Every structure is written in C-alpha cells, then in structure tokens.
Amino acid sequence: MARAMTKTRPERPRSTTPSAAGLPSPGGAALYAAYHDDLGGFETHRAAMAWIEPGARVVDVGCSTGFFARHLVEEKGCRVIGIERDARAAAEARKACERVYVGNLEDPTFLEAIDSQGDVIFFGDVLEHLGDPRPVLLRAHEWLTSGGFLICSVPNVAYWKIRFELLRGRFEYQDVGILDRTHLRFYTRKSFERLIGEVGYRIVEVSPVCSDRDPLGFRLPRPERPPSRVGAALALRWPGLFATQYLFRALPVQPREREGVRSA
C-alpha cells in the first residue's frame, strides 16, 4: 500500500482552467492543479511518489504546469520528461522538466513523435480524458526502459457517493473530481484491470486512495484538510465503496506472453 511522502504543497499555477495531455483544454491548467493543491487530489500523487525510486527517469504524461515534476526533481532527484497539450501549462512545466512534448495524445502523428524513454511512465489523471486510451498505452511500451513500469491513476466511478446519486436518478457533471465534465471514460477497478491487460501489462500493485475530505457525507461545515484519515482507512477496508481513485503499478508482460494482445 502507499506510503506517505513529504507533504510539500505544490506551487499555485497561473492559468485558469483544467488540462490533460489528451483533453481539449479551454485554456489552461489552474483548476486541475488547484484541485490537487487545495481539494486533496494530490493524495494520489503522494502515493505514486512512494513507488518511484530516487534518480529515476520519469515520463509524466499530462504534466500540467509541472507541479508533480517539481516534487520529483526536488525531493527525489528524478529526471522528468513531460507531455502536455496546453501550451501555457507546458511553458510552466519546462521549469522542472528536461523536455516537454506539446500536443494531443489522440493525434497518431504526435504520439509517434514522442521518442523519450523512462524508468516510470506516469499517467496521472489522464486516461479518463481519452476517447480510446489503448493506442497511448500500447505506444507506452516503447517509452519504457528495461525493468520500467507504468503508474496509472484513475477515478473510481463506483465510489459510494456516485452510487447514491445514481439511485436518486442523478448523474451530474462537475468542474473537478470523479464526474469531471471533461472525463470521457469511467472506470471501476475491474474494468481498468481488464483494459490494462488487453494492452499488454500486468498489474503488480494497487493502492486505493480517498481524497474526499468528507468521506461519510456528513456535510461538515469545515471538512478536514488534508483529506480525512477516516476516508483513508475506509478506502483500505472497502476500496470499491470508499476509494475515490485507484493507483495501479503495472509491468509490461514478456514478449512471449504478449501473443494475442489486442492492438488498437
């Protein structure tokens, strides 16, 4: 399970709307980065950092303003390559990343042009923004060094609050969170495990994360900040109900094991 890392708050970005590498961004990455700063979404990145060795080469897919890259560089001495669609966010990310590729992951030409490699390929809150994530995950095989692995975080659409709203006949999109209005795909643990297996990876570790500061729905006037320890404990005990996100670490299967892997 995930271990805690140094709780340094990420630097506040300058732009004003959410972004991901494959997301048609209206104009920036601030709402996304602010979510990970003020609203607890950075819990997933803390958990991911525990899986990354000091000095590792990391490809940060959907690097936004480089807020996570800065943590990797400053706290673990990592070398980071970024991939980001939003040009203004990418310009900020270059302060922490050795290189930033700017373009749309769903553009096959751009995808083929990415030729960097990493010990870790980090898909942090990205795959749910892609209409079909399989071409990107297949291409990521070429980005991995020998012995490298993927880290993927995706929202858990089976979180209890989403289930409760569905019982009430509601499915309302929001600015951030599980029902972010820019999400094109929704995953449970099982459906994501099935996807990752279809594109030639084997999950070796799963960490459920609860970034909800009010995980029991009491509508507290001043919810806990950072996210509740109660939520973290509930996510470990009943992840299907109380995890707001899942973090997966996955290895590429050996070539002889990859026979029958579907290509996009």
Buried (B, 14 or more C-beta within 10 A) or exposed (E): EBEEBEEEEBBEBBBEBBBBBBBEBEBBBBBBBBBBBEBBBBBBBBBBBEBBEEEBBBBBBBBBBBBBBBBBBEBBEBBBBBBBBBBBBBBBBBEBBEEBBBBBBBEEEBBEEBEBBBBBBBBBBBBBBBEEBBBBBBBBBEBBEEEBBBBBBBBBBBBBBBEEBEEEEEEEEEEBBBBBEBBBBBBBBEBBBEBBBBBBBBBEBBBBBBBBBBBBEEEEEEBBEBBBEBBBEBBBEEBBBBBBBBBBBBBBBEEEEEEEBEEE
